[in-house]
Amino acid sequence: MNTKQLDSDYIAHTYARFPVEIVSGKGAVVTDADGKQYLDFGSGIAVNTFGTADRDWTNAVISQLSLFQHTSNLYYSKPCAELAKMLCERTNMKKVFFCNSGAEANECAIKLARAYGEKKGREYYNIIALKNSFHGRTLATLAATGQDVFHEKFTPLPEGFVFAEANNIESLQQTAEDNKCCAIMLETIQGEGGINVLTNEFVKAVRDVAEKHDLLIIVDEVQTGNGRTGKLYSYMHYGFTPDVFTTAKGLGGGLPIGACVMGEKAENLFAPGDNGSTFGGNPVVCAGAVNILSRLTDEMISEVAEKGENLKKQLESIAGVTEVSGRGLMLGLLCEKDSSQIIAEAREKGLLLLKAKNKIRMLPPLTVTKEQIDAAVQIISECITT
């Protein structure tokens, strides 16, 4: 029985998979079960930071795996402590909680916000989130997600989330005035919402509202983080540091990890027993993440910004393209032609693309070459104009 049939028979039907079985790869190229090669402009949805089968990352993981694979958080482990130190030193934050996914990291941030609100009174539990946002698929992170389509079937959702319009300062201010809140939670680029970038003016207003109402600022960096947008973390484009940020995906390089990173206002809100994770801070995963983060140098991240600008300019020059949004190597492409059709045609030509709302979403490995970018643009152009 082939893999596709096994999948159909035994795996819950929660994914609409593309008709491709990946069996191997190297860098920005992956190979399917029939031996066909593809340029991978999805990177496992922004996970494979340095592409597929990266040698340095693989060696770091294997090295730790040969020592001990797990110990639990009842004991110390060097990879976990080293990774936390690196995250804090690179961001001027104070403490880290490790877990297994972006959704779990956001759950941790939500708990921190509730704990912070208690000092004003237990009724200050609302978190301002943005319409069209996406923060995860657990019940609490679904409730924080500002898209009704993800709420169907799962109501009633946990209470405590109120929504403002992204890039609408008046909506943000009014939402804060009308509700007893403890935090503002946002993505600087709404990934699943369609690669929508927050303006500088709106983010400044977020900071002003947070100061006026004594709110934590939480930035969801699950998809935007770890060099993806041309900064180590995307909030750095706006010249400020949040009270809490969450990250996952590209930090692990291919193994599951989540991190909730806390600044001064949030670092002491938890006591022992207030949060936990069996696999959080796993030494093998953390060893891989240490390798990833150590290689995300300022020089490399600057190259990501340059590659992204090159890709964006080339895409904007294609006839039939109406908008290119995003930053760095996190770009959304809106075309006159249906995006799903373009994605399917590109796949036949050997290019793997993703979708976000009505846009084509591109998240290539940060190590993608100029030649690979040019090849991808050529395929996209052919699919749009023919």
BELGI-V436045 format. One record per pair of residues at least 24 apart in sequence whose C-alpha atoms are under 10 Angstrom apart, sorted by the first residue. I is the first residue (numbers start at 1). J is the second residue. D is the distance in Angstrom with one decimal. If there is no record, write none. Layout:
i	j	d
I	J	D
I	J	D
//
This chain:
i	j	d
3	33	9.5
18	344	8.8
18	347	9.1
18	352	9.6
19	344	9.9
19	347	9.6
20	347	9.2
20	352	9.8
24	52	7.9
24	53	8.1
25	51	8.5
25	52	5.5
25	53	6.5
25	54	9.4
26	50	9.6
26	51	6.8
26	52	4.8
26	53	5.4
26	54	7.0
26	55	9.3
27	51	4.1
27	52	4.8
27	53	6.7
27	54	6.6
27	55	9.6
27	364	9.8
27	365	7.4
27	366	9.5
27	367	7.4
27	368	7.5
27	369	9.6
28	52	6.6
28	53	9.7
28	364	7.0
28	365	6.1
28	366	9.0
28	367	7.6
28	368	5.9
28	369	8.4
28	372	8.0
29	350	9.5
29	351	9.2
29	352	9.6
29	365	9.7
29	368	9.4
29	372	9.2
30	350	9.7
30	351	9.8
30	352	9.3
31	350	9.8
36	348	9.9
36	350	7.8
37	349	9.6
37	350	6.4
37	351	8.6
38	346	9.6
38	347	7.6
38	348	9.1
38	349	8.1
38	350	4.3
38	351	5.2
38	352	6.5
38	376	10.0
39	346	9.9
39	347	9.1
39	349	9.6
39	350	6.2
39	351	4.8
39	352	6.1
39	353	8.9
39	364	8.7
39	368	9.5
39	372	7.4
39	373	9.2
39	375	8.6
39	376	7.3
40	347	9.7
40	350	8.6
40	351	6.2
40	352	5.0
40	353	7.2
40	354	9.8
40	362	9.2
40	363	8.5
40	364	6.3
40	365	7.9
40	368	9.3
40	372	9.7
40	376	9.3
41	329	9.4
41	330	9.9
41	351	7.1
41	352	5.5
41	353	5.4
41	354	7.7
41	361	8.4
41	362	5.5
41	363	5.2
41	364	4.0
41	365	7.1
41	368	8.9
41	372	9.8
41	373	9.2
41	376	8.3
42	330	9.7
42	351	9.5
42	352	6.5
42	353	5.8
42	354	6.1
42	355	9.5
42	361	7.8
42	362	6.0
42	363	4.7
42	364	5.4
42	365	7.8
43	249	9.9
43	250	9.0
43	253	9.6
43	254	9.2
43	352	9.2
43	353	9.4
43	354	9.8
43	362	9.0
43	363	6.1
43	364	5.5
43	365	5.7
43	366	9.2
44	249	8.7
44	250	9.3
44	253	9.6
44	254	8.0
44	354	9.7
44	363	8.6
44	364	9.1
44	365	9.3
45	223	7.9
45	249	7.7
45	250	8.8
45	353	9.8
45	354	8.0
45	361	9.4
45	362	8.9
45	363	6.7
45	364	8.8
45	365	9.9
46	222	9.0
46	223	6.3
46	224	8.3
46	225	9.2
46	226	9.5
46	228	7.8
46	248	9.6
46	249	6.2
46	250	5.8
46	251	9.6
46	253	8.9
46	254	9.5
46	329	9.3
46	330	8.4
46	362	9.0
46	363	5.6
46	364	7.4
46	365	7.5
46	366	9.3
47	222	9.7
47	223	8.3
47	226	9.7
47	228	10.0
47	248	8.2
47	249	4.5
47	250	4.1
47	251	7.4
47	252	7.1
47	253	5.6
47	254	5.7
47	255	8.4
47	256	9.2
47	363	9.0
47	364	9.6
47	365	8.4
48	249	7.9
48	250	6.0
48	251	8.9
48	252	8.1
48	253	4.8
48	254	5.4
48	255	9.0
48	292	9.9
48	363	9.6
48	364	8.6
48	365	6.3
48	366	8.6
49	226	8.1
49	227	8.6
49	228	8.2
49	249	8.5
49	250	5.2
49	251	7.7
49	252	8.3
49	253	5.3
49	254	8.0
49	292	7.6
49	293	9.9
49	296	9.5
49	363	9.5
49	364	8.3
49	365	5.2
49	366	5.8
49	367	7.7
49	368	9.9
50	250	8.8
50	253	7.1
50	254	9.5
50	292	8.0
50	295	9.5
50	296	9.8
50	364	9.2
50	365	5.4
50	366	5.8
50	367	5.6
50	368	8.3
51	253	8.2
51	254	9.1
51	364	8.0
51	365	5.0
51	366	7.5
51	367	7.0
51	368	8.0
52	253	9.0
52	254	8.5
52	365	8.5
53	253	9.9
53	254	9.3
54	253	9.0
54	254	9.9
56	288	9.0
56	291	7.4
56	292	8.9
56	295	9.7
57	252	9.5
57	253	7.6
57	254	9.3
57	287	8.6
57	288	5.7
57	289	8.2
57	290	9.0
57	291	6.0
57	292	6.9
57	295	9.8
58	253	9.6
58	254	9.8
58	287	9.9
58	288	7.5
58	291	9.4
59	287	9.7
59	288	8.6
59	291	9.4
60	284	8.3
60	285	9.6
60	286	9.6
60	287	6.1
60	288	5.7
60	289	9.1
60	290	8.6
60	291	6.7
60	292	9.6
61	255	9.5
61	283	9.0
61	284	5.6
61	285	7.1
61	286	8.5
61	287	5.9
61	288	5.2
61	289	9.0
61	290	9.8
61	291	8.8
62	284	7.9
62	287	9.2
62	288	9.0
63	284	8.5
63	287	8.6
63	288	9.7
64	283	7.0
64	284	5.5
64	285	8.9
64	286	9.2
64	287	6.5
64	288	8.7
65	283	8.2
65	284	5.8
65	285	9.3
65	287	9.1
66	284	9.4
67	283	9.6
67	284	9.3
68	282	9.9
68	283	7.7
68	284	7.9
69	282	7.5
69	283	6.4
69	284	5.8
69	285	9.0
70	278	9.7
70	279	7.9
70	281	9.1
70	282	5.9
70	283	6.2
70	284	7.4
70	285	9.6
71	278	9.4
71	279	8.9
71	281	9.6
71	282	7.6
71	283	7.9
72	277	8.7
72	278	6.2
72	279	6.8
72	280	8.2
72	281	8.3
72	282	7.5
72	283	9.3
73	276	8.3
73	277	7.9
73	278	7.1
73	279	8.1
73	280	7.7
73	281	7.5
73	282	8.5
74	278	9.7
76	281	9.9
76	283	9.8
77	281	8.4
77	282	8.4
77	283	6.6
77	286	9.6
78	281	10.0
78	283	7.5
78	286	9.0
78	287	8.8
79	281	8.1
79	282	8.2
79	283	5.4
79	284	7.7
79	285	8.5
79	286	5.4
79	287	5.2
79	288	8.8
79	289	8.8
79	290	7.2
80	280	9.0
80	281	5.3
80	282	7.0
80	283	6.0
80	284	9.0
80	285	8.7
80	286	5.5
80	287	7.6
80	289	9.3
80	290	8.7
81	281	8.5
81	283	9.4
81	286	8.8
82	286	8.4
82	287	8.7
82	289	9.9
82	290	7.3
83	281	8.9
83	283	9.8
83	286	6.4
83	287	7.8
83	288	9.6
83	289	7.1
83	290	5.4
83	291	9.2
83	293	8.2
83	294	9.4
84	259	8.9
84	261	8.6
84	281	9.2
84	286	9.2
84	290	9.1
85	290	9.9
86	290	7.8
86	293	7.7
86	294	8.1
87	259	9.3
87	261	7.8
87	290	9.3
87	293	8.1
88	261	7.6
88	262	8.5
88	263	8.8
90	232	8.4
90	233	9.8
90	293	9.4
91	232	8.6
91	233	8.5
91	236	9.2
91	241	7.9
91	242	9.8
91	245	10.0
91	261	9.1
91	263	9.3
92	241	8.1
92	262	9.6
92	263	7.7
92	264	9.5
93	241	8.4
93	242	8.9
93	243	8.2
93	244	8.4
93	245	9.3
93	261	6.8
93	262	5.9
93	263	4.6
93	264	7.1
93	266	9.8
93	267	8.7
94	243	9.8
94	244	9.8
94	261	7.5
94	262	5.7
94	263	5.1
94	264	6.2
94	265	9.4
94	266	8.6
94	267	6.2
94	268	9.5
95	244	9.6
95	260	8.4
95	261	5.9
95	262	5.1
95	263	6.9
95	264	8.5
95	266	8.5
95	267	5.6
95	268	8.6
96	244	9.6
96	245	9.7
96	246	9.5
96	258	10.0
96	259	6.5
96	260	5.6
96	261	4.5
96	262	6.0
96	263	9.1
96	267	8.2
96	281	9.9
97	246	9.5
97	258	8.3
97	259	5.6
97	260	5.1
97	261	6.5
97	262	8.2
97	267	9.8
97	275	8.6
97	276	8.4
97	277	9.1
97	280	8.0
97	281	8.2
98	246	9.9
98	247	9.7
98	248	9.5
98	257	7.2
98	258	5.7
98	259	4.5
98	260	6.5
98	261	8.6
98	276	8.6
98	277	7.7
98	279	8.6
98	280	4.8
98	281	5.1
98	282	8.6
98	286	9.3
99	248	8.9
99	256	8.5
99	257	5.9
99	258	4.7
99	259	6.0
99	260	8.1
99	276	8.0
99	277	5.8
99	278	8.2
99	279	6.7
99	280	3.8
99	281	6.4
99	282	8.6
100	248	7.9
100	249	9.7
100	252	9.6
100	255	9.0
100	256	5.3
100	257	4.1
100	258	4.7
100	259	7.9
100	277	8.0
100	278	9.2
100	279	6.8
100	280	5.7
100	281	8.2
100	282	8.9
100	285	9.4
101	136	9.1
101	222	8.5
101	246	9.7
101	247	8.3
101	248	5.8
101	249	7.4
101	252	9.7
101	255	9.8
101	256	6.1
101	257	5.2
101	258	4.3
101	259	7.8
101	280	9.2
102	135	7.7
102	136	6.9
102	137	9.6
102	141	9.7
102	220	8.4
102	221	8.5
102	222	5.5
102	223	8.6
102	246	7.0
102	247	6.1
102	248	5.0
102	249	7.1
102	256	9.2
102	257	7.7
102	258	5.2
102	259	7.5
102	260	8.8
103	134	9.8
103	135	6.4
103	136	4.6
103	137	6.6
103	138	6.7
103	139	9.8
103	140	9.0
103	141	6.4
103	142	9.1
103	220	9.8
103	222	8.5
103	246	9.1
103	247	9.4
103	248	8.8
103	258	8.0
103	259	9.9
104	135	9.7
104	136	8.2
104	137	9.5
104	138	8.1
104	140	9.8
104	141	8.5
104	246	9.3
104	247	9.9
104	248	9.4
104	257	9.3
104	258	6.8
104	259	8.3
104	260	8.6
104	277	9.1
104	280	9.8
105	135	9.6
105	136	9.5
105	141	9.8
105	220	8.9
105	221	10.0
105	222	8.6
105	245	8.8
105	246	5.7
105	247	7.0
105	248	7.7
105	257	9.0
105	258	5.4
105	259	5.4
105	260	5.0
105	261	8.7
106	135	6.8
106	136	7.6
106	138	9.7
106	140	8.9
106	141	6.8
106	144	9.3
106	185	9.3
106	218	9.0
106	219	9.3
106	220	7.3
106	221	9.7
106	222	8.9
106	244	9.8
106	245	8.6
106	246	6.3
106	247	8.6
106	248	9.9
106	258	8.8
106	259	8.7
106	260	7.2
107	135	9.1
107	136	8.8
107	138	8.3
107	139	9.5
107	140	6.8
107	141	6.5
107	144	9.7
107	246	9.6
107	260	9.0
107	275	9.9
108	244	10.0
108	246	8.8
108	258	10.0
108	259	8.9
108	260	6.5
108	261	9.6
108	274	9.9
108	275	7.5
108	276	9.2
109	183	9.6
109	185	8.9
109	216	9.7
109	217	9.9
109	218	7.1
109	219	9.3
109	220	9.2
109	243	9.9
109	244	6.9
109	245	7.7
109	246	7.4
109	259	9.7
109	260	6.5
109	261	8.6
109	262	8.7
109	266	9.3
110	140	8.2
110	141	8.4
110	144	9.0
110	160	9.9
110	182	9.6
110	183	8.5
110	184	10.0
110	185	8.7
110	218	8.8
111	269	9.3
111	270	9.0
111	274	9.0
111	275	8.6
112	182	9.5
112	183	9.3
112	216	9.0
112	218	9.8
112	244	8.7
112	260	9.7
112	262	9.1
112	265	9.9
112	266	6.8
112	267	9.1
112	268	9.5
112	269	6.5
112	270	7.4
112	274	9.8
112	275	9.8
113	181	9.2
113	182	5.8
113	183	5.8
113	184	8.8
113	185	9.5
113	215	8.3
113	216	6.6
113	217	9.0
113	218	8.5
113	243	10.0
113	244	9.2
113	266	8.3
113	269	9.0
114	160	9.3
114	181	9.1
114	182	6.5
114	183	8.2
114	216	9.9
114	269	9.6
115	182	8.6
115	266	8.9
115	269	6.3
115	270	7.9
116	182	6.6
116	183	8.4
116	214	9.5
116	215	8.3
116	216	7.7
116	265	8.3
116	266	7.4
116	268	9.9
116	269	6.8
116	270	9.8
117	180	9.0
117	181	7.2
117	182	4.6
117	183	7.8
117	214	8.9
117	215	7.9
117	216	8.8
118	182	8.3
119	182	9.6
120	180	9.5
120	181	9.5
120	182	8.6
120	214	9.1
121	180	9.4
121	182	9.8
122	180	9.7
122	182	9.9
123	160	9.8
123	179	9.7
123	180	6.7
123	181	8.3
123	182	9.4
124	160	9.1
124	179	8.3
124	180	4.7
124	181	4.9
124	182	5.6
124	183	9.3
124	215	9.9
125	159	9.2
125	160	6.0
125	161	8.5
125	179	9.3
125	180	6.8
125	181	5.5
125	182	5.5
125	183	8.3
126	159	8.1
126	160	4.3
126	161	5.3
126	162	6.6
126	163	9.9
126	176	9.4
126	179	7.1
126	180	6.1
126	181	4.3
126	182	5.8
126	183	7.2
126	184	9.0
127	159	9.7
127	160	6.2
127	161	4.9
127	162	6.2
127	163	8.4
127	176	9.3
127	179	9.1
127	180	8.7
127	181	5.6
127	182	5.8
127	183	4.9
127	184	5.6
127	185	6.9
127	215	8.8
127	216	9.2
127	217	9.8
127	218	9.7
128	160	8.7
128	161	6.0
128	162	5.0
128	163	5.6
128	164	6.9
128	172	8.2
128	175	7.4
128	176	7.4
128	179	8.9
128	180	9.8
128	181	7.0
128	182	8.2
128	183	6.2
128	184	4.6
128	185	6.1
128	186	8.5
128	215	9.4
128	217	9.7
128	218	10.0
129	161	6.7
129	162	6.2
129	163	5.0
129	164	6.4
129	165	8.8
129	166	9.0
129	172	9.3
129	175	9.8
129	183	8.7
129	184	6.0
129	185	5.0
129	186	6.1
129	187	9.2
129	218	9.6
130	161	9.7
130	162	8.2
130	163	5.1
130	164	5.0
130	165	5.7
130	166	5.6
130	167	9.2
130	168	9.9
130	171	9.9
130	172	8.6
130	184	8.7
130	185	7.5
130	186	6.4
130	187	8.4
130	190	9.3
131	162	9.2
131	163	5.8
131	164	6.0
131	165	5.4
131	166	6.3
131	186	9.6
131	190	9.7
131	193	8.9
132	163	9.4
132	164	9.6
132	165	8.2
132	166	7.8
132	190	7.3
132	191	9.4
132	192	8.3
132	193	5.2
132	194	8.4
132	196	9.1
133	163	9.5
133	165	9.8
133	166	8.7
133	185	9.4
133	186	7.4
133	187	7.1
133	188	9.9
133	189	9.1
133	190	5.8
133	191	7.9
133	192	7.3
133	193	5.8
133	194	9.3
133	196	9.5
133	220	9.9
134	186	8.9
134	187	8.2
134	190	7.2
134	191	7.5
134	192	6.1
134	193	6.7
134	220	9.1
135	185	9.2
135	186	8.7
135	187	8.5
135	190	9.7
135	191	9.8
135	192	9.1
135	220	7.3
135	221	9.8
135	222	8.5
136	222	9.6
144	185	8.4
144	186	9.7
145	185	10.0
145	186	9.8
145	193	9.8
146	193	9.0
147	192	9.8
147	193	8.1
161	185	9.7
166	190	9.3
166	196	9.0
166	197	9.1
166	198	7.0
166	199	9.0
166	202	7.8
166	203	9.6
167	196	9.8
167	197	8.8
167	198	6.0
167	199	6.3
167	200	9.0
167	201	7.9
167	202	5.2
167	203	8.1
167	205	9.3
167	206	9.8
168	198	9.8
168	199	9.6
168	201	9.5
168	202	6.9
168	205	9.4
169	201	8.2
169	202	5.9
169	203	9.0
169	204	9.4
169	205	6.4
169	206	8.1
169	209	9.5
170	202	9.7
170	205	9.3
172	202	8.8
172	205	8.1
172	206	7.6
172	209	8.0
173	205	8.2
173	206	8.5
173	208	9.3
173	209	6.6
173	210	9.8
174	209	9.9
176	209	7.3
176	210	8.8
176	212	9.5
176	213	7.5
176	215	9.5
177	209	9.3
177	213	8.4
180	213	9.1
181	210	9.7
181	213	7.9
181	214	8.7
181	215	7.0
181	216	9.4
182	210	8.9
182	213	8.3
182	214	7.3
182	215	5.0
182	216	6.4
182	217	9.2
183	210	7.4
183	213	9.1
183	214	8.1
183	215	4.4
183	216	4.4
183	217	5.8
183	218	7.1
183	243	9.6
184	209	9.0
184	210	7.2
184	215	6.6
184	216	6.2
184	217	5.1
184	218	6.0
184	219	8.4
185	215	9.9
185	216	8.3
185	217	6.2
185	218	4.6
185	219	5.9
185	220	7.1
185	244	9.3
185	245	9.2
186	217	8.1
186	218	6.4
186	219	5.2
186	220	5.9
186	221	9.0
186	245	9.6
187	218	8.7
187	219	5.7
187	220	5.0
187	221	6.7
187	222	8.7
187	223	8.9
187	224	8.0
187	234	8.7
187	235	8.7
187	245	9.8
187	246	10.0
188	219	7.3
188	220	7.8
188	221	8.1
188	224	7.9
188	233	9.8
188	234	6.6
188	235	6.6
188	236	9.9
188	237	9.2
188	238	9.1
188	326	9.8
189	220	9.3
189	221	8.9
189	223	8.8
189	224	7.0
189	229	9.2
189	234	8.0
189	235	9.5
189	325	9.4
189	326	6.9
189	327	8.3
189	330	8.9
189	331	9.8
190	220	9.5
190	223	9.0
190	224	8.8
190	326	9.0
190	356	9.5
191	222	9.4
191	223	6.9
191	224	7.9
191	326	8.9
191	330	8.4
191	331	9.2
191	332	8.8
191	355	9.9
191	356	7.0
191	357	9.3
191	361	8.6
192	223	9.2
192	355	8.4
192	356	5.3
192	357	7.0
192	359	10.0
192	361	9.2
193	356	6.3
193	357	6.2
193	358	9.4
193	359	9.6
194	325	8.7
194	326	9.3
194	331	9.4
194	332	6.9
194	333	9.2
194	334	9.5
194	355	8.3
194	356	4.7
194	357	5.2
194	358	7.1
194	359	6.3
194	360	8.6
194	361	8.0
195	324	9.1
195	325	6.1
195	326	5.6
195	327	8.9
195	330	7.7
195	331	6.6
195	332	5.4
195	333	8.7
195	355	9.9
195	356	7.1
195	357	8.8
195	359	8.0
195	360	9.3
195	361	7.6
195	362	9.7
196	325	6.6
196	326	6.6
196	327	9.8
196	331	9.4
196	332	8.2
197	325	7.3
197	326	6.1
197	327	8.1
198	238	9.7
198	326	9.7
199	238	8.9
200	237	8.7
200	238	6.4
200	239	9.4
201	238	9.5
203	235	9.2
203	238	7.3
203	239	9.9
203	240	9.4
204	238	8.2
204	239	9.6
204	240	9.1
207	240	8.8
207	241	9.9
207	242	8.8
215	243	9.2
215	265	10.0
216	242	7.9
216	243	5.8
216	244	7.4
216	263	9.9
216	265	7.7
216	266	8.2
217	241	8.9
217	242	5.4
217	243	5.3
217	244	6.4
217	245	8.3
217	265	9.9
218	242	6.1
218	243	6.2
218	244	4.7
218	245	5.4
218	246	7.7
218	260	9.7
218	261	9.6
218	262	9.3
219	243	8.3
219	244	6.5
219	245	4.6
219	246	6.5
219	247	9.0
219	260	10.0
219	261	9.9
220	244	8.6
220	245	5.8
220	246	5.1
220	247	6.7
220	248	9.5
220	260	9.3
221	245	6.5
221	246	5.4
221	247	4.8
221	248	7.6
221	249	9.2
221	259	9.8
221	260	9.7
222	246	6.2
222	247	4.2
222	248	4.9
222	249	6.1
222	250	8.0
222	251	8.9
222	258	8.1
222	259	9.0
222	260	10.0
223	247	7.4
223	248	7.4
223	249	6.4
223	250	7.5
223	251	9.8
223	330	8.7
223	363	9.5
224	248	9.5
224	249	9.1
224	250	8.9
224	326	9.9
224	327	9.1
224	328	9.5
224	329	9.4
224	330	7.4
225	249	8.3
225	250	7.2
225	251	7.8
226	250	6.0
226	251	6.0
226	252	9.6
226	253	9.8
226	292	8.6
226	293	7.4
226	296	7.4
226	301	8.9
226	366	9.8
227	251	9.4
227	293	9.2
227	296	6.7
227	297	9.0
227	298	9.1
227	300	8.4
227	301	5.6
227	302	8.9
227	303	9.9
227	304	7.3
227	305	8.8
227	328	8.4
227	329	8.8
227	366	7.8
228	301	8.0
228	304	7.3
228	305	8.6
228	308	9.4
228	327	8.1
228	328	6.2
228	329	5.7
228	330	6.3
228	331	10.0
228	363	8.1
228	364	9.2
228	365	8.7
228	366	7.0
229	301	8.4
229	302	9.8
229	304	7.5
229	305	6.8
229	308	8.1
229	326	7.9
229	327	4.9
229	328	4.0
229	329	5.8
229	330	6.0
229	331	8.9
229	363	9.8
229	366	9.7
230	298	9.4
230	300	9.0
230	301	5.4
230	302	6.1
230	303	7.7
230	304	5.3
230	305	4.2
230	306	8.0
230	307	9.1
230	308	7.8
230	309	9.6
230	327	6.9
230	328	4.8
230	329	7.4
230	330	9.1
230	366	9.6
231	296	9.7
231	298	8.2
231	300	9.9
231	301	6.1
231	302	7.5
231	304	8.5
231	305	7.7
231	327	9.4
231	328	8.2
232	293	9.2
232	296	7.5
232	297	8.6
232	298	8.1
232	300	10.0
232	301	6.9
232	302	9.6
234	327	8.9
234	328	9.8
237	327	9.8
243	267	9.1
248	289	9.9
250	289	8.6
250	292	8.2
250	293	9.4
250	365	9.5
250	366	9.9
251	285	9.5
251	286	9.1
251	288	8.5
251	289	5.5
251	290	8.5
251	291	9.4
251	292	6.6
251	293	7.0
252	284	10.0
252	285	6.5
252	286	7.4
252	287	8.9
252	288	6.2
252	289	4.8
252	290	8.5
252	291	9.1
252	292	7.2
252	293	9.0
253	285	8.9
253	288	6.9
253	289	6.6
253	290	9.9
253	291	9.0
253	292	6.6
253	293	9.5
254	285	8.9
254	288	8.6
254	289	9.2
255	284	8.8
255	285	5.9
255	286	9.0
255	288	7.8
255	289	8.5
256	280	9.3
256	282	9.5
256	285	7.0
256	286	9.6
256	289	9.8
257	281	7.8
257	282	8.5
257	285	6.8
257	286	7.9
257	288	10.0
257	289	8.4
296	366	9.5
300	366	8.5
300	367	8.8
301	328	9.0
301	366	8.3
302	328	9.3
303	328	9.2
303	366	8.7
303	367	9.0
304	328	5.9
304	329	6.6
304	365	9.5
304	366	6.1
304	367	8.0
304	368	8.9
305	329	7.3
305	366	9.6
307	366	8.7
307	367	9.4
307	368	8.4
307	369	8.2
307	370	7.2
307	373	8.2
308	364	9.8
308	366	9.5
308	373	9.4
310	370	8.6
310	373	8.6
310	374	9.3
311	362	9.9
311	370	8.8
311	373	6.6
311	374	7.9
311	376	9.3
311	377	7.6
312	377	9.7
314	373	9.3
314	374	8.3
314	377	7.0
314	378	9.4
314	381	9.6
315	376	9.9
315	377	6.7
315	378	9.5
315	380	8.4
315	381	8.0
317	381	9.4
318	377	8.8
318	378	9.5
318	380	8.7
318	381	6.1
318	382	9.4
318	384	8.1
318	385	8.2
319	381	7.9
319	384	7.8
319	385	6.9
320	381	8.9
320	384	6.6
320	385	6.9
321	381	9.2
321	384	8.0
321	385	9.5
323	359	9.1
324	359	9.1
324	360	9.5
324	361	9.9
325	359	9.4
325	361	9.5
326	361	9.5
326	362	9.6
328	363	9.3
328	366	9.2
329	361	9.9
329	362	7.0
329	363	5.7
329	364	6.5
329	365	8.0
329	366	7.1
329	368	9.5
330	361	7.4
330	362	5.9
330	363	5.2
330	364	8.0
331	359	9.4
331	360	8.2
331	361	5.9
331	362	5.2
331	363	6.9
331	364	9.6
332	356	7.6
332	357	9.7
332	358	9.3
332	359	5.7
332	360	5.5
332	361	4.6
332	362	6.4
332	363	9.2
333	358	8.8
333	359	5.2
333	360	4.9
333	361	6.5
333	362	8.0
334	358	7.0
334	359	4.9
334	360	6.5
334	361	9.2
335	359	7.5
335	360	8.4
335	384	7.6
336	384	8.3
336	385	9.9
337	383	9.1
337	384	6.5
337	385	8.7
337	386	9.9
338	384	9.0
339	384	9.1
341	383	8.5
341	384	9.2
342	379	9.7
342	380	7.4
342	381	9.6
342	382	9.3
342	383	5.7
342	384	6.5
342	385	9.9
342	386	10.0
343	380	8.6
343	383	8.4
343	384	9.9
344	383	9.2
345	379	9.0
345	380	8.8
345	382	9.2
345	383	6.2
345	384	9.2
346	376	8.8
346	379	6.3
346	380	6.5
346	381	9.5
346	382	8.6
346	383	6.4
346	384	9.4
347	379	9.4
348	379	10.0
349	376	9.7
349	379	6.9
349	380	9.3
349	382	9.5
349	383	8.9
350	375	10.0
350	376	8.9
350	379	8.3
351	375	9.0
351	376	6.6
351	377	9.7
351	379	7.3
351	380	8.4
352	376	9.2
353	380	9.6
//
